[in-house]
Amino acid sequence: MASFKDIMDMIAKKKAPEPPKEFWLKFSRELGERLDAIDSRNSSRSHGFAEGLGGVFSVLFQPKPALAAAALVVAINLVLFSLTSGGPGLVSVALLSKDDLAGELVLTDELASGENIVDF
């Protein structure tokens, strides 16, 4: 049985046949025709607002699994947020008047700690 090195040496000594010049001329001509056809199609296309909008709608009507999963997670978060936002929430101190702030501090027992309230 031949070793790996022997097989690699045989492959290295093997010469690949050169294609005839007619092959390369035909290949070059056909490739040029195909590229010209692609260029003519691309130049006739209009890249306007309507085409971009069509791309957006195609994504919406043919969603990918990752997009559908992300939309589901966002929908669940919105539902949970709307259910929990009805209860008592935190109020920004900056929005309270001085009297309301003093009432909040008394309710939370902050005045009992001996802190001074600064009039601002």
C-alpha positions as CSV (number, residue, x, y, z in Angstrom):
1,M,0.0,0.0,0.0
2,A,1.3,3.5,-0.9
3,S,2.0,5.9,1.8
4,F,0.6,9.4,2.0
5,K,3.9,10.9,0.9
6,D,4.0,8.6,-2.2
7,I,0.4,9.6,-3.2
8,M,1.3,13.3,-2.8
9,D,4.4,12.8,-4.9
10,M,2.3,11.1,-7.7
11,I,-0.2,14.0,-7.6
12,A,2.6,16.6,-7.8
13,K,4.2,14.8,-10.8
14,K,0.8,14.6,-12.7
15,K,0.5,17.3,-15.3
16,A,-3.0,18.8,-16.0
17,P,-3.8,19.1,-19.7
18,E,-4.0,22.7,-21.0
19,P,-7.3,23.5,-22.6
20,P,-7.1,24.6,-26.3
21,K,-7.2,28.3,-27.3
22,E,-10.7,27.7,-28.8
23,F,-12.0,26.8,-25.4
24,W,-10.7,30.0,-23.8
25,L,-12.1,32.1,-26.7
26,K,-15.5,30.5,-26.3
27,F,-15.4,30.9,-22.5
28,S,-14.5,34.5,-22.7
29,R,-17.2,35.3,-25.3
30,E,-19.9,33.5,-23.3
31,L,-18.8,35.1,-20.0
32,G,-18.9,38.6,-21.7
33,E,-22.4,38.0,-23.0
34,R,-23.7,36.9,-19.6
35,L,-22.1,39.9,-17.8
36,D,-23.5,42.3,-20.4
37,A,-27.0,40.8,-20.0
38,I,-26.7,41.2,-16.2
39,D,-25.5,44.8,-16.6
40,S,-28.3,45.7,-19.0
41,R,-30.9,44.3,-16.5
42,N,-29.4,46.2,-13.6
43,S,-29.2,49.5,-15.4
44,S,-32.9,49.3,-16.5
45,R,-34.0,48.8,-12.9
46,S,-35.1,51.8,-11.0
47,H,-33.8,52.1,-7.4
48,G,-36.5,54.3,-6.0
49,F,-38.6,54.6,-2.9
50,A,-41.2,52.1,-4.2
51,E,-38.6,49.4,-4.6
52,G,-37.3,49.9,-1.1
53,L,-40.8,49.9,0.3
54,G,-41.4,46.6,-1.6
55,G,-38.4,45.1,0.1
56,V,-39.8,46.1,3.5
57,F,-43.1,44.5,2.7
58,S,-41.5,41.3,1.4
59,V,-39.8,40.9,4.8
60,L,-43.1,41.5,6.6
61,F,-45.0,39.1,4.5
62,Q,-42.3,36.4,4.4
63,P,-40.7,36.6,7.9
64,K,-37.6,34.7,8.8
65,P,-37.8,32.5,11.9
66,A,-35.4,34.8,13.8
67,L,-37.6,37.8,12.9
68,A,-40.7,36.1,14.0
69,A,-39.1,35.1,17.3
70,A,-37.9,38.6,18.0
71,A,-41.4,40.0,17.2
72,L,-42.9,37.4,19.6
73,V,-40.5,38.5,22.4
74,V,-41.3,42.1,21.9
75,A,-45.1,41.4,21.9
76,I,-44.8,39.4,25.1
77,N,-42.8,42.3,26.7
78,L,-45.4,44.9,25.7
79,V,-48.2,42.8,27.1
80,L,-46.4,42.3,30.4
81,F,-45.5,46.0,30.6
82,S,-49.1,47.0,30.0
83,L,-50.3,44.6,32.7
84,T,-47.9,45.8,35.3
85,S,-48.0,49.5,34.6
86,G,-51.4,50.0,36.0
87,G,-50.3,49.7,39.7
88,P,-48.6,52.3,41.8
89,G,-45.4,53.5,40.3
90,L,-42.5,55.6,41.2
91,V,-42.9,59.4,41.0
92,S,-40.0,61.6,40.0
93,V,-39.0,63.9,42.9
94,A,-38.4,66.7,40.4
95,L,-42.1,66.7,39.5
96,L,-43.3,67.1,43.1
97,S,-44.0,70.4,44.7
98,K,-42.4,71.3,48.0
99,D,-45.5,70.3,50.0
100,D,-45.9,67.1,48.2
101,L,-42.2,66.3,48.7
102,A,-42.5,66.9,52.4
103,G,-45.6,64.7,52.5
104,E,-43.7,61.9,50.7
105,L,-40.8,62.2,53.1
106,V,-43.1,61.9,56.1
107,L,-44.9,58.9,54.6
108,T,-41.6,57.1,54.0
109,D,-40.4,58.0,57.5
110,E,-37.3,59.8,56.1
111,L,-37.9,62.8,58.4
112,A,-37.5,60.6,61.5
113,S,-33.9,59.9,60.7
114,G,-32.9,63.5,61.6
115,E,-32.1,64.6,58.1
116,N,-32.5,68.3,57.2
117,I,-34.8,69.2,54.3
118,V,-33.1,71.7,52.1
119,D,-35.5,74.3,50.6
120,F,-34.8,74.5,46.9
